[in-house]
Amino acid sequence: MAIQPVGPRAESLAELAYDRLCEALLDGALGPGDRLVMDRLAEELGISRTPVRDALRRLERERVIRSTGGKGYEVRPIDDDELDHMYKAREAVEGYAAETVAAAPEEVRDKFAVAFTATTRLPMTTPREVYAANRGIHRSVLEATGNRHLTEMFDLVWSRGLATQIWADLIKNGMSGSEDFAAAHADLLDAIMSGDPDGARRAAIAHVREGRHLH
């Protein structure tokens, strides 16, 4: 494995350890079936076992890894049922969000369009950047609703550990990361800006289903 050391920074070492493990999943350094041993990870990351343990437990709660007994874990494979459940949840949350923004006043939609377009222009030269940009594009719709609870639901569905693992699977299946994200999301943006709530909801659901079909 090639996981970058955390370094002697004082802020949440557990969060930083979690970030490094998610990056390893996204970059392909970690994959289904790979073993994770707490002591070995602590040494590789250059930190104590406690924050590593916390990071591993968080990934276990997110169903990214599973315990193999003692201090060991392994990366779980993602089965079709789990993918179906995640994408169905995305349909519900993102479909409703698109409908809500499409029904909002024009000034709200105009502000959303600026944020949405800016996100499609973020750097996308690495899998990590492509993942962050794609997540940001979709999250901009949720933010435009002004509903904090709805945005929290989006964050829960896109729980970072599982989402990065799914994104790594998409890249493995042929997504290069060089796709034109502005074009890929144009239909969704147009549907929301049209002011047609039903059409925006259908466009958001169709877009999510396209992502599911890539697996």
C-alpha positions in Angstrom: 0.0 0.0 0.0 1.1 3.6 -0.6 -0.7 5.7 2.0 0.9 9.1 2.7 2.0 9.7 6.4 -0.2 12.0 8.3 2.6 14.1 9.8 2.9 15.7 13.2 -0.2 18.0 12.9 -2.2 18.6 16.0 -5.7 18.7 14.6 -7.9 15.6 14.6 -5.5 12.7 13.8 -8.4 10.4 13.5 -9.9 12.6 10.8 -6.6 12.8 9.0 -6.1 9.0 9.2 -9.6 8.5 7.8 -8.8 10.9 4.9 -5.7 9.0 4.1 -7.5 5.7 4.0 -10.3 7.2 1.8 -7.6 8.6 -0.6 -6.0 5.1 -0.8 -9.4 3.6 -1.7 -9.9 6.3 -4.3 -6.5 6.0 -5.8 -6.7 2.2 -6.0 -4.0 1.6 -3.4 -6.7 -0.2 -1.4 -9.3 -2.5 -2.9 -11.8 -5.3 -2.0 -10.1 -8.0 0.0 -7.1 -6.0 1.1 -6.1 -6.4 4.8 -5.8 -3.5 7.2 -3.9 -4.1 10.4 -4.1 -1.3 13.0 -0.5 -1.5 14.2 0.9 -1.6 10.7 -1.2 1.4 9.6 -0.2 3.4 12.7 3.4 2.8 11.9 2.9 3.6 8.2 1.0 6.8 9.0 3.4 7.8 11.7 0.8 8.2 14.4 -0.4 6.3 17.5 -2.9 3.4 17.3 -5.8 5.3 18.9 -6.6 7.7 15.9 -6.1 4.8 13.5 -8.5 2.7 15.5 -11.1 5.5 15.4 -10.7 5.9 11.6 -11.1 2.1 11.1 -14.2 2.0 13.2 -15.7 4.9 11.2 -15.0 3.0 8.0 -16.5 -0.1 9.6 -19.7 1.8 10.5 -19.9 3.1 6.9 -19.6 -0.6 5.8 -16.5 0.0 3.8 -14.4 -2.5 5.8 -15.2 -5.4 8.1 -13.4 -6.9 11.1 -11.4 -10.0 10.6 -10.8 -10.5 14.3 -8.3 -9.0 16.7 -6.9 -5.7 15.3 -7.4 -6.6 11.7 -9.9 -5.5 9.0 -10.4 -6.1 5.3 -12.0 -3.9 2.6 -15.5 -5.2 1.8 -16.6 -5.8 -1.7 -19.7 -3.8 -2.7 -22.5 -6.1 -3.9 -25.3 -5.1 -6.3 -28.0 -4.9 -3.6 -25.9 -2.3 -1.7 -25.3 -0.3 -4.9 -29.0 -0.4 -5.7 -30.0 0.8 -2.2 -27.5 3.7 -2.3 -28.6 4.8 -5.8 -32.3 4.5 -4.8 -31.6 6.8 -1.8 -29.8 9.2 -4.1 -32.8 9.2 -6.4 -35.1 10.2 -3.6 -32.9 12.9 -2.1 -31.5 14.4 -5.3 -34.8 14.1 -7.2 -36.6 16.0 -4.5 -33.9 18.6 -4.2 -33.9 19.3 -8.0 -37.7 19.7 -7.8 -37.4 22.1 -4.9 -34.8 24.3 -6.6 -36.7 24.3 -9.9 -39.8 25.6 -8.0 -37.7 28.3 -6.2 -37.8 32.0 -7.3 -35.7 33.0 -10.3 -33.0 34.7 -8.2 -32.5 31.5 -6.2 -32.1 29.5 -9.4 -29.7 32.1 -10.9 -27.5 31.9 -7.8 -27.6 28.2 -8.0 -26.5 28.2 -11.6 -23.4 30.2 -10.8 -22.4 27.8 -8.1 -23.2 24.7 -10.2 -21.2 26.0 -13.2 -18.2 27.0 -11.1 -18.0 23.5 -9.7 -17.9 21.9 -13.1 -14.8 24.0 -13.8 -12.8 22.7 -10.9 -9.5 20.9 -11.6 -10.1 17.3 -12.6 -6.7 15.8 -13.4 -6.7 13.1 -10.7 -9.4 10.6 -9.5 -9.5 12.5 -6.2 -10.2 15.8 -8.0 -12.8 14.2 -10.2 -14.6 12.7 -7.2 -14.6 16.0 -5.3 -15.9 17.9 -8.3 -18.7 15.4 -9.0 -19.8 15.4 -5.4 -19.6 19.2 -5.3 -21.8 19.4 -8.5 -24.5 17.3 -6.9 -24.2 18.9 -3.5 -24.7 22.4 -5.0 -28.3 21.3 -5.8 -28.9 20.4 -2.2 -27.3 23.6 -0.9 -29.6 25.6 -3.2 -32.7 24.2 -1.4 -31.7 26.0 1.7 -32.7 23.0 3.7 -29.9 22.0 6.1 -31.6 18.7 7.0 -31.9 17.7 3.4 -28.2 18.5 2.8 -27.3 16.4 5.8 -29.3 13.5 4.2 -27.2 13.9 1.0 -24.0 13.8 3.1 -25.2 10.6 4.8 -26.0 8.9 1.5 -22.7 10.1 0.1 -20.8 8.9 3.2 -17.3 9.5 2.1 -15.8 6.1 2.7 -18.4 4.2 0.7 -18.7 6.9 -2.0 -14.9 6.9 -2.6 -15.0 3.1 -2.9 -17.8 3.3 -5.4 -16.1 6.0 -7.4 -12.9 3.9 -7.5 -15.1 1.1 -8.9 -16.4 3.4 -11.6 -12.8 4.4 -12.6 -11.8 0.7 -12.7 -14.8 0.1 -15.0 -13.6 2.6 -17.5 -14.3 6.2 -16.3 -11.1 8.0 -17.1 -11.7 11.2 -15.1 -11.3 13.3 -18.3 -15.0 13.4 -19.0 -16.6 16.8 -19.7 -18.6 17.2 -16.5 -20.3 20.4 -17.7 -21.8 18.5 -20.7 -22.6 15.5 -18.6 -24.6 17.6 -16.2 -26.1 20.0 -18.7 -29.5 18.3 -18.9 -29.8 18.5 -15.1 -28.9 22.1 -15.0 -31.3 23.0 -17.9 -34.1 21.1 -16.3 -33.7 22.9 -12.9 -33.3 26.3 -14.6 -36.5 25.8 -16.7 -38.6 26.2 -13.6 -40.4 22.9 -14.2 -40.3 21.0 -10.9 -41.6 17.7 -12.3 -39.1 17.9 -15.2 -36.2 18.7 -12.9 -37.1 15.7 -10.6 -37.2 13.4 -13.6 -33.9 14.7 -15.0 -32.2 14.3 -11.6 -33.4 10.7 -11.2 -32.4 9.9 -14.8 -28.9 11.2 -14.2 -28.5 9.1 -11.0 -29.7 6.0 -12.9 -27.1 6.6 -15.6 -24.4 6.5 -12.9 -25.8 3.2 -11.6 -25.6 1.7 -15.1 -21.9 2.3 -15.3 -21.2 -0.3 -12.6 
